């Protein structure tokens, strides 16, 4: 982060639900055995308050597979 900058973080806001402005990149196992990155863009999220004030499940319908978990 000191060299390239920080991505930053925020608490999820339900006002973002349905907005197609999210992106994901990772190294999925089903493309070149996980050796090449894959970009998925313009998908929406849907936040569900599972425990108000402490936790929120965030759902999506983006095309992801093991190997992309934890990707920005």
N, CA, C and O atoms as a Tripos MOL2 file, in Angstrom:
@<TRIPOS>MOLECULE
protein
  288   287    72     0     0
PROTEIN
NO_CHARGES

@<TRIPOS>ATOM
      1 N           0.7940   -1.1940    0.0000 N.3       1 UNK1
      2 CA          0.0000    0.0000    0.0000 C.3       1 UNK1
      3 C           0.8430    1.2690    0.0000 C.2       1 UNK1
      4 O           0.4570    2.2750   -0.5940 O.2       1 UNK1
      5 N           1.9860    1.2200    0.6620 N.am      2 UNK2
      6 CA          2.8320    2.4130    0.7060 C.3       2 UNK2
      7 C           3.3560    2.7710   -0.6850 C.2       2 UNK2
      8 O           3.6040    3.9430   -0.9710 O.2       2 UNK2
      9 N           3.5240    1.7710   -1.5480 N.am      3 UNK3
     10 CA          4.0530    2.0060   -2.8790 C.3       3 UNK3
     11 C           2.9570    2.3100   -3.9020 C.2       3 UNK3
     12 O           3.0900    3.2450   -4.6910 O.2       3 UNK3
     13 N           1.8820    1.5330   -3.8940 N.am      4 UNK4
     14 CA          0.8620    1.6670   -4.9290 C.3       4 UNK4
     15 C          -0.4490    2.2760   -4.4510 C.2       4 UNK4
     16 O          -1.3340    2.5320   -5.2680 O.2       4 UNK4
     17 N          -0.5980    2.5140   -3.1620 N.am      5 UNK5
     18 CA         -1.8260    3.0950   -2.6300 C.3       5 UNK5
     19 C          -2.7320    2.0390   -2.0190 C.2       5 UNK5
     20 O          -2.4930    0.8400   -2.1650 O.2       5 UNK5
     21 N          -3.7740    2.4940   -1.3340 N.am      6 UNK6
     22 CA         -4.6980    1.6120   -0.6230 C.3       6 UNK6
     23 C          -6.0490    1.6110   -1.3290 C.2       6 UNK6
     24 O          -6.4900    2.6370   -1.8460 O.2       6 UNK6
     25 N          -6.7040    0.4460   -1.3470 N.am      7 UNK7
     26 CA         -8.0160    0.3540   -1.9700 C.3       7 UNK7
     27 C          -9.0820    1.0480   -1.1230 C.2       7 UNK7
     28 O         -10.0950    1.5030   -1.6540 O.2       7 UNK7
     29 N          -8.8670    1.1290    0.1470 N.am      8 UNK8
     30 CA         -9.8570    1.7490    1.0220 C.3       8 UNK8
     31 C         -10.9780    0.7860    1.3650 C.2       8 UNK8
     32 O         -11.1020   -0.2740    0.7530 O.2       8 UNK8
     33 N         -11.7820    1.1490    2.3300 N.am      9 UNK9
     34 CA        -12.9260    0.3190    2.7030 C.3       9 UNK9
     35 C         -14.0040    1.2030    3.2970 C.2       9 UNK9
     36 O         -13.7300    2.2900    3.8040 O.2       9 UNK9
     37 N         -15.2340    0.7190    3.2250 N.am     10 UNK10
     38 CA        -16.3850    1.4220    3.7730 C.3      10 UNK10
     39 C         -17.3710    0.3900    4.2830 C.2      10 UNK10
     40 O         -17.3320   -0.7720    3.8790 O.2      10 UNK10
     41 N         -18.2350    0.8080    5.1510 N.am     11 UNK11
     42 CA        -19.3430   -0.0370    5.5770 C.3      11 UNK11
     43 C         -20.3560   -0.0710    4.4390 C.2      11 UNK11
     44 O         -20.6500    0.9630    3.8390 O.2      11 UNK11
     45 N         -20.8910   -1.2530    4.1390 N.am     12 UNK12
     46 CA        -21.8360   -1.3820    3.0380 C.3      12 UNK12
     47 C         -23.1080   -0.5980    3.3330 C.2      12 UNK12
     48 O         -23.6020   -0.5980    4.4600 O.2      12 UNK12
     49 N         -23.6280    0.0640    2.3190 N.am     13 UNK13
     50 CA        -24.8680    0.8230    2.4260 C.3      13 UNK13
     51 C         -25.9430    0.1700    1.5640 C.2      13 UNK13
     52 O         -25.6970   -0.1180    0.3930 O.2      13 UNK13
     53 N         -27.1210   -0.0660    2.1160 N.am     14 UNK14
     54 CA        -28.2090   -0.6690    1.3460 C.3      14 UNK14
     55 C         -28.6120    0.1810    0.1450 C.2      14 UNK14
     56 O         -29.2690   -0.3230   -0.7660 O.2      14 UNK14
     57 N         -28.2390    1.4390    0.1240 N.am     15 UNK15
     58 CA        -28.5530    2.2880   -1.0270 C.3      15 UNK15
     59 C         -27.7700    1.8510   -2.2690 C.2      15 UNK15
     60 O         -28.0990    2.2670   -3.3800 O.2      15 UNK15
     61 N         -26.7410    1.0190   -2.0930 N.am     16 UNK16
     62 CA        -25.9570    0.5110   -3.2130 C.3      16 UNK16
     63 C         -26.5990   -0.7090   -3.8650 C.2      16 UNK16
     64 O         -26.1880   -1.0990   -4.9590 O.2      16 UNK16
     65 N         -27.6010   -1.3280   -3.2220 N.am     17 UNK17
     66 CA        -28.2510   -2.5240   -3.7620 C.3      17 UNK17
     67 C         -28.7590   -2.2680   -5.1750 C.2      17 UNK17
     68 O         -29.4050   -1.2520   -5.4330 O.2      17 UNK17
     69 N         -28.4670   -3.1870   -6.0860 N.am     18 UNK18
     70 CA        -28.9730   -3.1030   -7.4440 C.3      18 UNK18
     71 C         -28.1460   -2.2620   -8.3980 C.2      18 UNK18
     72 O         -28.4100   -2.2690   -9.6010 O.2      18 UNK18
     73 N         -27.1560   -1.5380   -7.9020 N.am     19 UNK19
     74 CA        -26.3170   -0.7060   -8.7710 C.3      19 UNK19
     75 C         -25.2760   -1.5450   -9.5020 C.2      19 UNK19
     76 O         -24.4860   -2.2390   -8.8610 O.2      19 UNK19
     77 N         -25.2630   -1.4930  -10.8190 N.am     20 UNK20
     78 CA        -24.3190   -2.2900  -11.6210 C.3      20 UNK20
     79 C         -22.9780   -1.5750  -11.7710 C.2      20 UNK20
     80 O         -22.5540   -1.2630  -12.8840 O.2      20 UNK20
     81 N         -22.3180   -1.3200  -10.6480 N.am     21 UNK21
     82 CA        -21.0360   -0.6390  -10.7200 C.3      21 UNK21
     83 C         -19.9460   -1.3650   -9.9500 C.2      21 UNK21
     84 O         -18.9740   -0.7460   -9.5170 O.2      21 UNK21
     85 N         -20.0970   -2.6640   -9.7760 N.am     22 UNK22
     86 CA        -19.0990   -3.4580   -9.0560 C.3      22 UNK22
     87 C         -18.2860   -4.2830  -10.0490 C.2      22 UNK22
     88 O         -18.7800   -4.6430  -11.1170 O.2      22 UNK22
     89 N         -17.0500   -4.5760   -9.6940 N.am     23 UNK23
     90 CA        -16.1350   -5.3480  -10.5380 C.3      23 UNK23
     91 C         -15.3670   -6.3370   -9.6660 C.2      23 UNK23
     92 O         -15.2610   -6.1560   -8.4530 O.2      23 UNK23
     93 N         -14.8400   -7.3710  -10.2880 N.am     24 UNK24
     94 CA        -14.0350   -8.3610   -9.5680 C.3      24 UNK24
     95 C         -12.9560   -8.8850  -10.5000 C.2      24 UNK24
     96 O         -13.1910   -9.0660  -11.6940 O.2      24 UNK24
     97 N         -11.7750   -9.1290   -9.9520 N.am     25 UNK25
     98 CA        -10.6980   -9.7450  -10.7230 C.3      25 UNK25
     99 C         -10.0600  -10.8180   -9.8540 C.2      25 UNK25
    100 O          -9.9230  -10.6530   -8.6420 O.2      25 UNK25
    101 N          -9.6750  -11.9140  -10.4870 N.am     26 UNK26
    102 CA         -9.0560  -13.0110   -9.7590 C.3      26 UNK26
    103 C          -8.4380  -14.0020  -10.7240 C.2      26 UNK26
    104 O          -8.3590  -13.7460  -11.9260 O.2      26 UNK26
    105 N          -8.0030  -15.1260  -10.2000 N.am     27 UNK27
    106 CA         -7.3470  -16.1680  -10.9850 C.3      27 UNK27
    107 C          -8.1700  -17.4500  -10.8900 C.2      27 UNK27
    108 O          -7.8260  -18.3490  -10.1230 O.2      27 UNK27
    109 N          -9.2610  -17.5430  -11.6670 N.am     28 UNK28
    110 CA        -10.1500  -18.6950  -11.5680 C.3      28 UNK28
    111 C          -9.4980  -19.9830  -12.0700 C.2      28 UNK28
    112 O          -8.7310  -19.9780  -13.0320 O.2      28 UNK28
    113 N          -9.8220  -21.0800  -11.3970 N.am     29 UNK29
    114 CA         -9.2440  -22.3780  -11.7540 C.3      29 UNK29
    115 C          -9.6720  -22.8500  -13.1350 C.2      29 UNK29
    116 O          -8.9500  -23.6230  -13.7650 O.2      29 UNK29
    117 N         -10.8220  -22.4070  -13.6220 N.am     30 UNK30
    118 CA        -11.3230  -22.9170  -14.8980 C.3      30 UNK30
    119 C         -10.7640  -22.1750  -16.1160 C.2      30 UNK30
    120 O         -11.1290  -22.5090  -17.2430 O.2      30 UNK30
    121 N          -9.9030  -21.1940  -15.9270 N.am     31 UNK31
    122 CA         -9.2690  -20.4820  -17.0440 C.3      31 UNK31
    123 C          -7.7610  -20.6410  -16.9010 C.2      31 UNK31
    124 O          -7.1590  -20.1060  -15.9700 O.2      31 UNK31
    125 N          -7.1610  -21.3740  -17.8210 N.am     32 UNK32
    126 CA         -5.7050  -21.6010  -17.8410 C.3      32 UNK32
    127 C          -5.1840  -22.1350  -16.5150 C.2      32 UNK32
    128 O          -4.0640  -21.8240  -16.1120 O.2      32 UNK32
    129 N          -6.0050  -22.9470  -15.8320 N.am     33 UNK33
    130 CA         -5.5610  -23.5590  -14.5770 C.3      33 UNK33
    131 C          -5.2450  -22.5620  -13.4850 C.2      33 UNK33
    132 O          -4.4450  -22.8570  -12.5970 O.2      33 UNK33
    133 N          -5.8470  -21.4010  -13.5260 N.am     34 UNK34
    134 CA         -5.6170  -20.3850  -12.5060 C.3      34 UNK34
    135 C          -4.3700  -19.5560  -12.7240 C.2      34 UNK34
    136 O          -3.9480  -18.8240  -11.8280 O.2      34 UNK34
    137 N          -3.7720  -19.6600  -13.9010 N.am     35 UNK35
    138 CA         -2.5290  -18.9190  -14.1460 C.3      35 UNK35
    139 C          -2.7490  -17.5890  -14.8740 C.2      35 UNK35
    140 O          -1.7990  -16.8340  -15.0840 O.2      35 UNK35
    141 N          -4.0050  -17.2970  -15.2630 N.am     36 UNK36
    142 CA         -4.3010  -16.0340  -15.9440 C.3      36 UNK36
    143 C          -5.4420  -15.3200  -15.2270 C.2      36 UNK36
    144 O          -6.3860  -15.9680  -14.7740 O.2      36 UNK36
    145 N          -5.3700  -14.0050  -15.1200 N.am     37 UNK37
    146 CA         -6.4460  -13.2730  -14.4370 C.3      37 UNK37
    147 C          -7.6990  -13.1850  -15.2980 C.2      37 UNK37
    148 O          -7.6430  -13.2670  -16.5250 O.2      37 UNK37
    149 N          -8.8200  -13.0160  -14.6270 N.am     38 UNK38
    150 CA        -10.1100  -12.8620  -15.2920 C.3      38 UNK38
    151 C         -10.8380  -11.6840  -14.6410 C.2      38 UNK38
    152 O         -10.9140  -11.5960  -13.4160 O.2      38 UNK38
    153 N         -11.3710  -10.7810  -15.4640 N.am     39 UNK39
    154 CA        -12.0920   -9.6040  -14.9760 C.3      39 UNK39
    155 C         -13.5840   -9.7720  -15.2320 C.2      39 UNK39
    156 O         -13.9960  -10.1220  -16.3380 O.2      39 UNK39
    157 N         -14.3880   -9.5220  -14.2070 N.am     40 UNK40
    158 CA        -15.8470   -9.5070  -14.3310 C.3      40 UNK40
    159 C         -16.2950   -8.1210  -13.8800 C.2      40 UNK40
    160 O         -15.9500   -7.6890  -12.7800 O.2      40 UNK40
    161 N         -17.0540   -7.4240  -14.7110 N.am     41 UNK41
    162 CA        -17.4580   -6.0670  -14.3560 C.3      41 UNK41
    163 C         -18.9450   -5.8280  -14.4980 C.2      41 UNK41
    164 O         -19.6740   -6.6330  -15.0780 O.2      41 UNK41
    165 N         -19.3700   -4.7200  -13.9620 N.am     42 UNK42
    166 CA        -20.7480   -4.2430  -14.0770 C.3      42 UNK42
    167 C         -21.7860   -5.2200  -13.5350 C.2      42 UNK42
    168 O         -22.7560   -5.5380  -14.2230 O.2      42 UNK42
    169 N         -21.5890   -5.6960  -12.3070 N.am     43 UNK43
    170 CA        -22.6130   -6.5140  -11.6760 C.3      43 UNK43
    171 C         -23.1050   -5.8120  -10.4110 C.2      43 UNK43
    172 O         -22.4520   -4.8990   -9.9070 O.2      43 UNK43
    173 N         -24.2470   -6.2400   -9.9090 N.am     44 UNK44
    174 CA        -24.8380   -5.5880   -8.7360 C.3      44 UNK44
    175 C         -24.6660   -6.4530   -7.4970 C.2      44 UNK44
    176 O         -24.4130   -7.6540   -7.5890 O.2      44 UNK44
    177 N         -24.8060   -5.8260   -6.3490 N.am     45 UNK45
    178 CA        -24.7780   -6.4960   -5.0490 C.3      45 UNK45
    179 C         -26.1200   -6.3000   -4.3660 C.2      45 UNK45
    180 O         -26.8690   -5.3790   -4.6910 O.2      45 UNK45
    181 N         -26.4140   -7.1750   -3.4200 N.am     46 UNK46
    182 CA        -27.6340   -7.0720   -2.6250 C.3      46 UNK46
    183 C         -27.2740   -7.3900   -1.1840 C.2      46 UNK46
    184 O         -26.9950   -8.5430   -0.8560 O.2      46 UNK46
    185 N         -27.2750   -6.3880   -0.3270 N.am     47 UNK47
    186 CA        -26.9240   -6.5800    1.0740 C.3      47 UNK47
    187 C         -28.1160   -7.0030    1.9040 C.2      47 UNK47
    188 O         -29.2170   -6.4750    1.7490 O.2      47 UNK47
    189 N         -27.8850   -7.9750    2.8000 N.am     48 UNK48
    190 CA        -28.9230   -8.4500    3.7120 C.3      48 UNK48
    191 C         -28.3990   -8.3150    5.1300 C.2      48 UNK48
    192 O         -27.3910   -8.9260    5.4850 O.2      48 UNK48
    193 N         -29.0790   -7.5180    5.9410 N.am     49 UNK49
    194 CA        -28.6740   -7.3470    7.3320 C.3      49 UNK49
    195 C         -28.9750   -8.6230    8.1010 C.2      49 UNK49
    196 O         -30.1370   -8.9290    8.3700 O.2      49 UNK49
    197 N         -27.9320   -9.3700    8.4560 N.am     50 UNK50
    198 CA        -28.1440  -10.6010    9.2090 C.3      50 UNK50
    199 C         -28.1260  -10.3250   10.7110 C.2      50 UNK50
    200 O         -28.8230  -10.9940   11.4730 O.2      50 UNK50
    201 N         -27.3460   -9.3600   11.1300 N.am     51 UNK51
    202 CA        -27.3140   -8.9220   12.5180 C.3      51 UNK51
    203 C         -27.1500   -7.4110   12.4880 C.2      51 UNK51
    204 O         -26.0290   -6.9180   12.3600 O.2      51 UNK51
    205 N         -28.2280   -6.6790   12.6030 N.am     52 UNK52
    206 CA        -28.1320   -5.2190   12.5040 C.3      52 UNK52
    207 C         -26.9890   -4.6550   13.3420 C.2      52 UNK52
    208 O         -26.7770   -5.0550   14.4860 O.2      52 UNK52
    209 N         -26.2740   -3.7330   12.7540 N.am     53 UNK53
    210 CA        -25.1660   -3.0050   13.3560 C.3      53 UNK53
    211 C         -23.8690   -3.8090   13.4550 C.2      53 UNK53
    212 O         -22.8280   -3.2300   13.7610 O.2      53 UNK53
    213 N         -23.8930   -5.1380   13.2030 N.am     54 UNK54
    214 CA        -22.6550   -5.9040   13.3520 C.3      54 UNK54
    215 C         -22.2660   -6.7140   12.1250 C.2      54 UNK54
    216 O         -21.0770   -6.9570   11.9180 O.2      54 UNK54
    217 N         -23.2180   -7.1410   11.3050 N.am     55 UNK55
    218 CA        -22.8710   -7.9960   10.1670 C.3      55 UNK55
    219 C         -23.8610   -7.8180    9.0290 C.2      55 UNK55
    220 O         -25.0170   -7.4520    9.2460 O.2      55 UNK55
    221 N         -23.3950   -8.0810    7.8140 N.am     56 UNK56
    222 CA        -24.2630   -8.0090    6.6440 C.3      56 UNK56
    223 C         -23.7710   -9.0310    5.6230 C.2      56 UNK56
    224 O         -22.5860   -9.0630    5.2890 O.2      56 UNK56
    225 N         -24.6750   -9.8560    5.1360 N.am     57 UNK57
    226 CA        -24.3570  -10.7790    4.0460 C.3      57 UNK57
    227 C         -24.5400  -10.0130    2.7450 C.2      57 UNK57
    228 O         -25.5610   -9.3520    2.5530 O.2      57 UNK57
    229 N         -23.5730  -10.0950    1.8600 N.am     58 UNK58
    230 CA        -23.6440   -9.3900    0.5880 C.3      58 UNK58
    231 C         -23.6680  -10.4360   -0.5210 C.2      58 UNK58
    232 O         -22.7130  -11.1940   -0.6930 O.2      58 UNK58
    233 N         -24.7650  -10.4680   -1.2710 N.am     59 UNK59
    234 CA        -24.9760  -11.4590   -2.3250 C.3      59 UNK59
    235 C         -24.7300  -10.8340   -3.6980 C.2      59 UNK59
    236 O         -24.8540   -9.6220   -3.8740 O.2      59 UNK59
    237 N         -24.3780  -11.6860   -4.6710 N.am     60 UNK60
    238 CA        -24.1980  -11.2370   -6.0510 C.3      60 UNK60
    239 C         -24.4730  -12.3960   -6.9910 C.2      60 UNK60
    240 O         -24.5660  -13.5470   -6.5630 O.2      60 UNK60
    241 N         -24.6010  -12.0870   -8.2710 N.am     61 UNK61
    242 CA        -24.7980  -13.0930   -9.3110 C.3      61 UNK61
    243 C         -23.6510  -13.0580  -10.3240 C.2      61 UNK61
    244 O         -23.8200  -13.4830  -11.4670 O.2      61 UNK61
    245 N         -22.4980  -12.5570   -9.9130 N.am     62 UNK62
    246 CA        -21.3420  -12.4780  -10.8140 C.3      62 UNK62
    247 C         -20.7840  -13.8700  -11.0810 C.2      62 UNK62
    248 O         -20.9420  -14.7780  -10.2640 O.2      62 UNK62
    249 N         -20.1410  -14.0300  -12.2100 N.am     63 UNK63
    250 CA        -19.5430  -15.2990  -12.5990 C.3      63 UNK63
    251 C         -18.1940  -15.4500  -11.9010 C.2      63 UNK63
    252 O         -17.1860  -14.9230  -12.3730 O.2      63 UNK63
    253 N         -18.1730  -16.1610  -10.7910 N.am     64 UNK64
    254 CA        -16.9400  -16.4210  -10.0590 C.3      64 UNK64
    255 C         -16.8480  -17.9150   -9.7590 C.2      64 UNK64
    256 O         -17.8530  -18.6250   -9.7900 O.2      64 UNK64
    257 N         -15.6500  -18.3790   -9.4720 N.am     65 UNK65
    258 CA        -15.3860  -19.7940   -9.2230 C.3      65 UNK65
    259 C         -14.2100  -19.8600   -8.2420 C.2      65 UNK65
    260 O         -13.4870  -18.8740   -8.1010 O.2      65 UNK65
    261 N         -13.9980  -20.9990   -7.5560 N.am     66 UNK66
    262 CA        -12.8420  -21.0720   -6.6680 C.3      66 UNK66
    263 C         -11.5600  -20.6140   -7.3620 C.2      66 UNK66
    264 O         -11.3090  -20.9370   -8.5230 O.2      66 UNK66
    265 N         -10.7750  -19.8720   -6.6340 N.am     67 UNK67
    266 CA         -9.5640  -19.2700   -7.1770 C.3      67 UNK67
    267 C          -9.7040  -17.7600   -7.2540 C.2      67 UNK67
    268 O          -8.7080  -17.0380   -7.3110 O.2      67 UNK67
    269 N         -10.9400  -17.2850   -7.2550 N.am     68 UNK68
    270 CA        -11.1850  -15.8470   -7.2830 C.3      68 UNK68
    271 C         -11.4940  -15.3060   -5.8890 C.2      68 UNK68
    272 O         -11.5750  -14.0910   -5.7100 O.2      68 UNK68
    273 N         -11.6670  -16.1710   -4.9120 N.am     69 UNK69
    274 CA        -12.0100  -15.6920   -3.5770 C.3      69 UNK69
    275 C         -10.9030  -14.8010   -3.0330 C.2      69 UNK69
    276 O          -9.7170  -15.0930   -3.1840 O.2      69 UNK69
    277 N         -11.3050  -13.7310   -2.4110 N.am     70 UNK70
    278 CA        -10.3510  -12.7840   -1.8560 C.3      70 UNK70
    279 C          -9.8190  -11.7770   -2.8460 C.2      70 UNK70
    280 O          -9.0690  -10.8770   -2.4700 O.2      70 UNK70
    281 N         -10.1970  -11.9120   -4.1200 N.am     71 UNK71
    282 CA         -9.7310  -10.9590   -5.1200 C.3      71 UNK71
    283 C         -10.4310   -9.6170   -4.9810 C.2      71 UNK71
    284 O         -11.5680   -9.5540   -4.5130 O.2      71 UNK71
    285 N          -9.7660   -8.5550   -5.3810 N.am     72 UNK72
    286 CA        -10.4030   -7.2300   -5.3000 C.3      72 UNK72
    287 C         -11.4880   -7.0380   -6.3410 C.2      72 UNK72
    288 O         -12.1100   -5.9770   -6.3960 O.2      72 UNK72
@<TRIPOS>BOND
     1     1     2 1
     2     2     3 1
     3     3     4 2
     4     3     5 am
     5     5     6 1
     6     6     7 1
     7     7     8 2
     8     7     9 am
     9     9    10 1
    10    10    11 1
    11    11    12 2
    12    11    13 am
    13    13    14 1
    14    14    15 1
    15    15    16 2
    16    15    17 am
    17    17    18 1
    18    18    19 1
    19    19    20 2
    20    19    21 am
    21    21    22 1
    22    22    23 1
    23    23    24 2
    24    23    25 am
    25    25    26 1
    26    26    27 1
    27    27    28 2
    28    27    29 am
    29    29    30 1
    30    30    31 1
    31    31    32 2
    32    31    33 am
    33    33    34 1
    34    34    35 1
    35    35    36 2
    36    35    37 am
    37    37    38 1
    38    38    39 1
    39    39    40 2
    40    39    41 am
    41    41    42 1
    42    42    43 1
    43    43    44 2
    44    43    45 am
    45    45    46 1
    46    46    47 1
    47    47    48 2
    48    47    49 am
    49    49    50 1
    50    50    51 1
    51    51    52 2
    52    51    53 am
    53    53    54 1
    54    54    55 1
    55    55    56 2
    56    55    57 am
    57    57    58 1
    58    58    59 1
    59    59    60 2
    60    59    61 am
    61    61    62 1
    62    62    63 1
    63    63    64 2
    64    63    65 am
    65    65    66 1
    66    66    67 1
    67    67    68 2
    68    67    69 am
    69    69    70 1
    70    70    71 1
    71    71    72 2
    72    71    73 am
    73    73    74 1
    74    74    75 1
    75    75    76 2
    76    75    77 am
    77    77    78 1
    78    78    79 1
    79    79    80 2
    80    79    81 am
    81    81    82 1
    82    82    83 1
    83    83    84 2
    84    83    85 am
    85    85    86 1
    86    86    87 1
    87    87    88 2
    88    87    89 am
    89    89    90 1
    90    90    91 1
    91    91    92 2
    92    91    93 am
    93    93    94 1
    94    94    95 1
    95    95    96 2
    96    95    97 am
    97    97    98 1
    98    98    99 1
    99    99   100 2
   100    99   101 am
   101   101   102 1
   102   102   103 1
   103   103   104 2
   104   103   105 am
   105   105   106 1
   106   106   107 1
   107   107   108 2
   108   107   109 am
   109   109   110 1
   110   110   111 1
   111   111   112 2
   112   111   113 am
   113   113   114 1
   114   114   115 1
   115   115   116 2
   116   115   117 am
   117   117   118 1
   118   118   119 1
   119   119   120 2
   120   119   121 am
   121   121   122 1
   122   122   123 1
   123   123   124 2
   124   123   125 am
   125   125   126 1
   126   126   127 1
   127   127   128 2
   128   127   129 am
   129   129   130 1
   130   130   131 1
   131   131   132 2
   132   131   133 am
   133   133   134 1
   134   134   135 1
   135   135   136 2
   136   135   137 am
   137   137   138 1
   138   138   139 1
   139   139   140 2
   140   139   141 am
   141   141   142 1
   142   142   143 1
   143   143   144 2
   144   143   145 am
   145   145   146 1
   146   146   147 1
   147   147   148 2
   148   147   149 am
   149   149   150 1
   150   150   151 1
   151   151   152 2
   152   151   153 am
   153   153   154 1
   154   154   155 1
   155   155   156 2
   156   155   157 am
   157   157   158 1
   158   158   159 1
   159   159   160 2
   160   159   161 am
   161   161   162 1
   162   162   163 1
   163   163   164 2
   164   163   165 am
   165   165   166 1
   166   166   167 1
   167   167   168 2
   168   167   169 am
   169   169   170 1
   170   170   171 1
   171   171   172 2
   172   171   173 am
   173   173   174 1
   174   174   175 1
   175   175   176 2
   176   175   177 am
   177   177   178 1
   178   178   179 1
   179   179   180 2
   180   179   181 am
   181   181   182 1
   182   182   183 1
   183   183   184 2
   184   183   185 am
   185   185   186 1
   186   186   187 1
   187   187   188 2
   188   187   189 am
   189   189   190 1
   190   190   191 1
   191   191   192 2
   192   191   193 am
   193   193   194 1
   194   194   195 1
   195   195   196 2
   196   195   197 am
   197   197   198 1
   198   198   199 1
   199   199   200 2
   200   199   201 am
   201   201   202 1
   202   202   203 1
   203   203   204 2
   204   203   205 am
   205   205   206 1
   206   206   207 1
   207   207   208 2
   208   207   209 am
   209   209   210 1
   210   210   211 1
   211   211   212 2
   212   211   213 am
   213   213   214 1
   214   214   215 1
   215   215   216 2
   216   215   217 am
   217   217   218 1
   218   218   219 1
   219   219   220 2
   220   219   221 am
   221   221   222 1
   222   222   223 1
   223   223   224 2
   224   223   225 am
   225   225   226 1
   226   226   227 1
   227   227   228 2
   228   227   229 am
   229   229   230 1
   230   230   231 1
   231   231   232 2
   232   231   233 am
   233   233   234 1
   234   234   235 1
   235   235   236 2
   236   235   237 am
   237   237   238 1
   238   238   239 1
   239   239   240 2
   240   239   241 am
   241   241   242 1
   242   242   243 1
   243   243   244 2
   244   243   245 am
   245   245   246 1
   246   246   247 1
   247   247   248 2
   248   247   249 am
   249   249   250 1
   250   250   251 1
   251   251   252 2
   252   251   253 am
   253   253   254 1
   254   254   255 1
   255   255   256 2
   256   255   257 am
   257   257   258 1
   258   258   259 1
   259   259   260 2
   260   259   261 am
   261   261   262 1
   262   262   263 1
   263   263   264 2
   264   263   265 am
   265   265   266 1
   266   266   267 1
   267   267   268 2
   268   267   269 am
   269   269   270 1
   270   270   271 1
   271   271   272 2
   272   271   273 am
   273   273   274 1
   274   274   275 1
   275   275   276 2
   276   275   277 am
   277   277   278 1
   278   278   279 1
   279   279   280 2
   280   279   281 am
   281   281   282 1
   282   282   283 1
   283   283   284 2
   284   283   285 am
   285   285   286 1
   286   286   287 1
   287   287   288 2
@<TRIPOS>SUBSTRUCTURE
     1 UNK1         2 RESIDUE 1 A UNK
     2 UNK2         6 RESIDUE 1 A UNK
     3 UNK3        10 RESIDUE 1 A UNK
     4 UNK4        14 RESIDUE 1 A UNK
     5 UNK5        18 RESIDUE 1 A UNK
     6 UNK6        22 RESIDUE 1 A UNK
     7 UNK7        26 RESIDUE 1 A UNK
     8 UNK8        30 RESIDUE 1 A UNK
     9 UNK9        34 RESIDUE 1 A UNK
    10 UNK10       38 RESIDUE 1 A UNK
    11 UNK11       42 RESIDUE 1 A UNK
    12 UNK12       46 RESIDUE 1 A UNK
    13 UNK13       50 RESIDUE 1 A UNK
    14 UNK14       54 RESIDUE 1 A UNK
    15 UNK15       58 RESIDUE 1 A UNK
    16 UNK16       62 RESIDUE 1 A UNK
    17 UNK17       66 RESIDUE 1 A UNK
    18 UNK18       70 RESIDUE 1 A UNK
    19 UNK19       74 RESIDUE 1 A UNK
    20 UNK20       78 RESIDUE 1 A UNK
    21 UNK21       82 RESIDUE 1 A UNK
    22 UNK22       86 RESIDUE 1 A UNK
    23 UNK23       90 RESIDUE 1 A UNK
    24 UNK24       94 RESIDUE 1 A UNK
    25 UNK25       98 RESIDUE 1 A UNK
    26 UNK26      102 RESIDUE 1 A UNK
    27 UNK27      106 RESIDUE 1 A UNK
    28 UNK28      110 RESIDUE 1 A UNK
    29 UNK29      114 RESIDUE 1 A UNK
    30 UNK30      118 RESIDUE 1 A UNK
    31 UNK31      122 RESIDUE 1 A UNK
    32 UNK32      126 RESIDUE 1 A UNK
    33 UNK33      130 RESIDUE 1 A UNK
    34 UNK34      134 RESIDUE 1 A UNK
    35 UNK35      138 RESIDUE 1 A UNK
    36 UNK36      142 RESIDUE 1 A UNK
    37 UNK37      146 RESIDUE 1 A UNK
    38 UNK38      150 RESIDUE 1 A UNK
    39 UNK39      154 RESIDUE 1 A UNK
    40 UNK40      158 RESIDUE 1 A UNK
    41 UNK41      162 RESIDUE 1 A UNK
    42 UNK42      166 RESIDUE 1 A UNK
    43 UNK43      170 RESIDUE 1 A UNK
    44 UNK44      174 RESIDUE 1 A UNK
    45 UNK45      178 RESIDUE 1 A UNK
    46 UNK46      182 RESIDUE 1 A UNK
    47 UNK47      186 RESIDUE 1 A UNK
    48 UNK48      190 RESIDUE 1 A UNK
    49 UNK49      194 RESIDUE 1 A UNK
    50 UNK50      198 RESIDUE 1 A UNK
    51 UNK51      202 RESIDUE 1 A UNK
    52 UNK52      206 RESIDUE 1 A UNK
    53 UNK53      210 RESIDUE 1 A UNK
    54 UNK54      214 RESIDUE 1 A UNK
    55 UNK55      218 RESIDUE 1 A UNK
    56 UNK56      222 RESIDUE 1 A UNK
    57 UNK57      226 RESIDUE 1 A UNK
    58 UNK58      230 RESIDUE 1 A UNK
    59 UNK59      234 RESIDUE 1 A UNK
    60 UNK60      238 RESIDUE 1 A UNK
    61 UNK61      242 RESIDUE 1 A UNK
    62 UNK62      246 RESIDUE 1 A UNK
    63 UNK63      250 RESIDUE 1 A UNK
    64 UNK64      254 RESIDUE 1 A UNK
    65 UNK65      258 RESIDUE 1 A UNK
    66 UNK66      262 RESIDUE 1 A UNK
    67 UNK67      266 RESIDUE 1 A UNK
    68 UNK68      270 RESIDUE 1 A UNK
    69 UNK69      274 RESIDUE 1 A UNK
    70 UNK70      278 RESIDUE 1 A UNK
    71 UNK71      282 RESIDUE 1 A UNK
    72 UNK72      286 RESIDUE 1 A UNK
